[in-house]
Amino acid sequence: MIWFIISIVLLLFSAVITGVALSNNVKGAGIGLIPGLIGLLLLIPSCLYSVDVGEVAVIRNMGGSLAGHSEDAGFHLKTPWQSVIKY
């Protein structure tokens, strides 16, 4: 969850810097995109999970309710506020 929060802060920071630089016609507005790219890279681990052969993954929401399950081995996507429990 912490990676999700940090990535959102970096994406907002990048949007503000790029917007201010473009509105003032400042050269180097592309430098404001660097925090956004870092934010996107930090968002990936909070949205991916892997299931090994012979494992089952149960996905839970923040409140503890069941959101789904996965029996297939490989990489899968989830929302950042969900947790994965493997059996």
N, C-alpha and C positions, 0 to 999 in steps of 0.2 A: 504494500500500500504506500510505503514511503517513496518508492520510485515513481509511482503515479503522481503523487503530490509534487515532487521535485520537477518532473517533466512538465506538468501543467504550469508551474511557476516559470520555468524556462521558456515555454512557448508563449506565455503572456508577455514576458520581458522582451522576447524577440519581436513580437508584434508591435509593442510600444516603440522600441528603438527604431525599427524599420519604418514605422509610420511617421515618426517625428523626423527622421532623416529624409524621407521622401517628400514630406510636406515643406521642408526647408531647403529642398534642392541641394542637399549636401552630398558630395562625392563619397563613395565608400558605404553606401546604404546596405550593400550586400553583407557587410560585417555584422549587421544586426541579425542576419539569418543564421549565423553560427550557433547562438544559443538555442535557436529553434531546431536545428539539426541534432544538437546534443540532446535536447528534450525528446525528440522522436526516437533517438537511439535508446534512451533510458526507458521509454514507454514499452519497448519490445519485451523485456523480461517480465514485466507485470502482466502481459497479455498472452504469454506462451507457457505451456507446460508439456512435459513428455510423459508417456506411459511406456514402461518396458514390457517385454513379452512375459505373460503370466500375471501381470498386474491389472487391477481395476481401479480407476480413479473416480471418486465421488466429488462433485462440485457443489460447494455450499455458498449461499449468499451471506452478506454481512450479518443478517439476523439469525443465521443458522438454518434457514430453510433449504431444502434440497433443490438444486437448480438443474441437476442432470448427472449423467454418468458416462464414462467412456471405457469400453473394453478393448478397443483397437490399439495396438502398439504404434508408437510414433508421436509426432508433435501435434498438438491441438491448441485451439484458441479459446480464450475465456475473457471475460471483462475484468478490469483491474481490481474491482472490489470483491471478486469472488475468490474463495480459497479452495485448494485441491487437497484431498485426502486420498492417499494411495493405500491399497490393500494388496 
